[in-house]
């Protein structure tokens, strides 16, 4: 089943995000979970990263929560809000 992980950055955290993006990407390259889609959330102008979005495949919410907790961005306290929802994919 699919899950959505929607994370918004803390205000003023762009420098922290940029400095630690290589560690975040290295973590994702280990394939800790089946990633369907992932990428940064952008501001309306498309200029600044303001969060992270993931669509993943997992059997349980616990697997998704563990994936999120092990992300270097989580350990840094980058995200202000993290929302995890089960997703029923109908198209695409």
Secondary structure, 3 states (H helix, E strand, C coil): CEEEEEEEECCCCHHHHHHHHHHHHHHHHCCCCEEEEEEEEECCCCCCEEEEEEEEECCCHHHHHHHHHCCHHHHHCCEEEEEEEEECCCCC
